[in-house]
Amino acid sequence: MKAEIHPTLYPVVFVDGDHEIITRSTKKSGETREINGVEHYVLPIDISSYSHPFFTGKARLVDTEGRVERFRRKFGARGGS
């Protein structure tokens, strides 16, 4: 394995509202917090698996019925081969 080609990984905590994900990342920030005796960089995030609608089960169902018919009416296209 070649030396010094890999990026440096820092201990970080990603914060999504009330939820925190402790991991390592190449990103750093100006804010730090000590967790279990180790300084972690604090990185706020907008969406994580804790808040994304797909994972929370609060996803909107998009009504796709009728879209093909509207397209055909608008452009006079016919289905088939």
N, CA, C and O of each residue as an XYZ file, in Angstrom:
324
protein
N       0.846     -1.161      0.000
C       0.000      0.000      0.000
C       0.902      1.238      0.000
O       1.858      1.316      0.772
N       0.593      2.194     -0.863
C       1.394      3.407     -0.948
C       1.142      4.288      0.265
O       0.009      4.427      0.725
N       2.206      4.876      0.771
C       2.095      5.758      1.931
C       1.658      7.156      1.486
O       1.985      7.606      0.388
N       0.926      7.817      2.348
C       0.515      9.211      2.205
C      -0.350      9.505      0.980
O      -0.304     10.622      0.464
N      -1.127      8.551      0.505
C      -2.067      8.841     -0.581
C      -3.505      8.872     -0.076
O      -4.407      9.295     -0.799
N      -3.721      8.432      1.150
C      -5.066      8.382      1.697
C      -5.376      9.674      2.445
O      -4.493     10.235      3.093
N      -6.608     10.153      2.366
C      -6.956     11.383      3.086
C      -6.979     11.143      4.595
O      -7.149     10.017      5.061
N      -6.805     12.216      5.332
C      -6.840     12.138      6.793
C      -8.287     12.095      7.254
O      -9.110     12.904      6.825
N      -8.590     11.150      8.129
C      -9.937     11.035      8.687
C      -9.946     11.617     10.093
O      -9.070     11.329     10.909
N     -10.956     12.444     10.361
C     -11.096     13.093     11.657
C     -12.335     12.549     12.365
O     -13.306     12.188     11.700
N     -12.324     12.483     13.684
C     -13.544     12.098     14.399
C     -14.556     13.246     14.308
O     -14.239     14.394     14.622
N     -15.774     12.917     13.874
C     -16.822     13.929     13.718
C     -18.122     13.437     14.331
O     -18.315     12.242     14.553
N     -19.001     14.383     14.596
C     -20.360     14.064     14.995
C     -21.282     14.866     14.078
O     -21.258     16.097     14.081
N     -22.100     14.152     13.290
C     -23.090     14.788     12.428
C     -24.344     15.000     13.257
O     -24.831     14.069     13.899
N     -24.869     16.215     13.249
C     -26.031     16.555     14.063
C     -27.211     16.855     13.151
O     -27.141     17.742     12.300
N     -28.298     16.107     13.335
C     -29.551     16.303     12.599
C     -30.650     16.487     13.624
O     -31.271     15.516     14.055
N     -30.893     17.723     14.016
C     -31.900     17.993     15.040
C     -31.479     17.410     16.368
O     -30.436     17.776     16.910
N     -32.291     16.494     16.903
C     -31.986     15.852     18.185
C     -31.101     14.620     18.029
O     -30.667     14.045     19.027
N     -30.829     14.209     16.798
C     -30.081     12.980     16.543
C     -28.635     13.299     16.205
O     -28.341     14.300     15.552
N     -27.738     12.436     16.659
C     -26.317     12.590     16.393
C     -25.741     11.284     15.861
O     -26.079     10.200     16.337
N     -24.874     11.404     14.874
C     -24.197     10.249     14.293
C     -22.702     10.465     14.498
O     -22.127     11.408     13.954
N     -22.080      9.601     15.272
C     -20.651      9.720     15.568
C     -19.898      8.786     14.630
O     -20.160      7.584     14.590
N     -18.956      9.355     13.873
C     -18.211      8.592     12.885
C     -16.900      9.303     12.575
O     -16.447     10.137     13.358
N     -16.291      8.981     11.443
C     -15.085      9.665     10.982
C     -15.367     10.250      9.606
O     -16.172      9.712      8.845
N     -14.695     11.360      9.290
C     -14.896     12.018      8.010
C     -13.657     12.819      7.648
O     -12.819     13.101      8.504
N     -13.546     13.182      6.385
C     -12.461     14.051      5.944
C     -12.794     15.512      6.187
O     -11.918     16.370      6.080
N     -14.054     15.809      6.516
C     -14.477     17.188      6.768
C     -14.174     17.586      8.205
O     -14.159     16.756      9.114
N     -13.931     18.892      8.384
C     -13.729     19.450      9.711
C     -14.617     20.683      9.842
O     -15.160     21.180      8.855
N     -14.755     21.161     11.054
C     -15.505     22.395     11.285
C     -14.823     23.179     12.390
O     -13.873     22.699     13.009
N     -15.308     24.380     12.632
C     -14.739     25.205     13.678
C     -15.220     24.837     15.067
O     -14.597     25.206     16.062
N     -16.323     24.114     15.138
C     -16.910     23.727     16.428
C     -16.483     22.304     16.774
O     -16.506     21.416     15.922
N     -16.095     22.098     18.027
C     -15.726     20.761     18.476
C     -16.473     20.424     19.756
O     -16.949     21.306     20.471
N     -16.564     19.139     20.027
C     -17.198     18.638     21.245
C     -16.437     17.397     21.696
O     -16.035     16.570     20.877
N     -16.248     17.278     22.990
C     -15.550     16.106     23.520
C     -16.557     14.995     23.789
O     -17.538     15.190     24.507
N     -16.304     13.838     23.209
C     -17.158     12.660     23.393
C     -16.248     11.508     23.778
O     -15.349     11.141     23.020
N     -16.475     10.936     24.950
C     -15.666      9.827     25.464
C     -14.177     10.152     25.458
O     -13.350      9.299     25.136
N     -13.842     11.380     25.812
C     -12.447     11.782     25.907
C     -11.778     12.129     24.592
O     -10.575     12.386     24.568
N     -12.535     12.145     23.482
C     -11.977     12.440     22.165
C     -12.667     13.683     21.609
O     -13.893     13.782     21.641
N     -11.878     14.634     21.098
C     -12.445     15.828     20.483
C     -13.018     15.475     19.109
O     -12.301     14.966     18.247
N     -14.304     15.744     18.906
C     -14.980     15.491     17.638
C     -15.373     16.829     17.019
O     -15.791     17.747     17.725
N     -15.237     16.938     15.703
C     -15.739     18.103     14.984
C     -17.250     17.951     14.845
O     -17.742     16.860     14.555
N     -17.988     19.043     15.053
C     -19.446     19.024     14.972
C     -19.854     19.534     13.596
O     -19.513     20.655     13.219
N     -20.587     18.710     12.847
C     -21.041     19.066     11.512
C     -22.564     18.958     11.453
O     -23.101     17.852     11.511
N     -23.270     20.088     11.338
C     -24.733     20.014     11.201
C     -25.103     19.536      9.796
O     -24.463     19.916      8.816
N     -26.133     18.705      9.708
C     -26.621     18.222      8.418
C     -28.120     18.470      8.345
O     -28.799     18.527      9.370
N     -28.632     18.616      7.127
C     -30.046     18.909      6.927
C     -30.905     17.652      6.959
O     -31.982     17.641      7.555
N     -30.427     16.601      6.320
C     -31.224     15.373      6.208
C     -30.338     14.174      6.511
O     -29.213     14.080      6.021
N     -30.853     13.267      7.318
C     -30.183     11.996      7.583
C     -31.249     10.911      7.566
O     -32.412     11.184      7.267
N     -30.864      9.705      7.880
C     -31.847      8.618      7.909
C     -32.865      8.815      9.026
O     -33.927      8.193      9.009
N     -32.555      9.677     10.001
C     -33.505      9.965     11.072
C     -34.617     10.913     10.612
O     -35.713     10.888     11.172
N     -34.350     11.751      9.597
C     -35.342     12.743      9.197
C     -35.819     12.613      7.754
O     -36.771     13.295      7.372
N     -35.200     11.769      6.944
C     -35.601     11.631      5.548
C     -36.951     10.927      5.456
O     -37.165      9.910      6.116
N     -37.865     11.461      4.641
C     -39.213     10.866      4.544
C     -39.224      9.401      4.149
O     -40.113      8.667      4.582
N     -38.274      8.946      3.347
C     -38.245      7.539      2.951
C     -38.039      6.637      4.154
O     -38.685      5.594      4.260
N     -37.153      7.017      5.060
C     -36.834      6.189      6.214
C     -37.813      6.377      7.363
O     -37.964      5.480      8.193
N     -38.480      7.521      7.427
C     -39.409      7.770      8.526
C     -40.803      7.239      8.227
O     -41.639      7.152      9.126
N     -41.063      6.881      6.958
C     -42.384      6.384      6.593
C     -43.396      7.488      6.351
O     -44.590      7.214      6.237
N     -42.946      8.719      6.271
C     -43.845      9.852      6.048
C     -43.743     10.372      4.629
O     -44.016     11.544      4.371
N     -43.354      9.512      3.712
C     -43.194      9.918      2.320
C     -44.552     10.155      1.676
O     -45.520      9.444      1.948
N     -44.604     11.162      0.820
C     -45.831     11.431      0.082
C     -45.938     10.446     -1.068
O     -44.938     10.127     -1.712
N     -47.112      9.977     -1.322
C     -47.339      9.134     -2.485
C     -47.709     10.040     -3.648
O     -48.619     10.862     -3.542
N     -47.005      9.887     -4.746
C     -47.263     10.708     -5.915
C     -48.252      9.976     -6.793
O     -48.066      8.803     -7.114
N     -49.305     10.676     -7.179
C     -50.326     10.086     -8.033
C     -49.819     10.066     -9.462
O     -49.753     11.109    -10.113
N     -49.461      8.892     -9.954
C     -48.946      8.789    -11.311
C     -50.018      8.349    -12.293
O     -49.787      8.362    -13.502
N     -51.175      7.962    -11.803
C     -52.232      7.527    -12.701
C     -52.749      8.710    -13.497
O     -52.919      9.807    -12.965
N     -52.990      8.482    -14.742
C     -53.528      9.527    -15.590
C     -52.471     10.345    -16.310
O     -52.810     11.100    -17.220
N     -51.237     10.228    -15.949
C     -50.199     11.023    -16.596
C     -49.993     10.612    -18.055
O     -49.809     11.464    -18.924
N     -50.026      9.314    -18.316
C     -49.850      8.835    -19.684
C     -51.022      9.267    -20.541
O     -50.836      9.689    -21.682
N     -52.222      9.168    -20.005
C     -53.408      9.586    -20.759
C     -53.370     11.080    -21.065
O     -53.718     11.491    -22.172
N     -52.955     11.892    -20.102
C     -52.841     13.329    -20.352
C     -51.802     13.612    -21.431
O     -52.002     14.491    -22.269
N     -50.694     12.873    -21.416
C     -49.668     13.033    -22.445
C     -50.235     12.687    -23.816
O     -50.029     13.417    -24.786
N     -50.944     11.581    -23.884
C     -51.514     11.156    -25.171
C     -52.540     12.156    -25.688
O     -52.570     12.445    -26.884
N     -53.383     12.689    -24.803
C     -54.362     13.697    -25.224
C     -53.667     14.966    -25.712
O     -54.087     15.566    -26.701
N     -52.621     15.366    -25.029
C     -51.935     16.599    -25.364
C     -51.174     16.500    -26.673
O     -51.195     17.435    -27.474
N     -50.500     15.377    -26.903
C     -49.642     15.242    -28.060
C     -50.196     14.283    -29.107
O     -49.555     14.080    -30.138
N     -51.352     13.694    -28.881
C     -51.951     12.808    -29.860
C     -51.174     11.543    -30.083
O     -51.300     10.909    -31.131
N     -50.363     11.161    -29.105
C     -49.543      9.955    -29.240
C     -50.391      8.720    -28.915
O     -51.300      8.765    -28.086
N     -50.069      7.642    -29.580
C     -50.762      6.387    -29.320
C     -49.769      5.367    -28.807
O     -48.602      5.361    -29.198
N     -50.248      4.509    -27.929
C     -49.390      3.456    -27.393
C     -49.310      2.289    -28.351
O     -49.946      2.286    -29.405
N     -48.546      1.329    -27.984
C     -48.452      0.118    -28.795
C     -47.154      0.058    -29.566
O     -46.258      0.877    -29.363
N     -47.056     -0.932    -30.466
C     -45.802     -1.116    -31.191
C     -45.858     -0.616    -32.591
O     -44.870     -0.707    -33.319
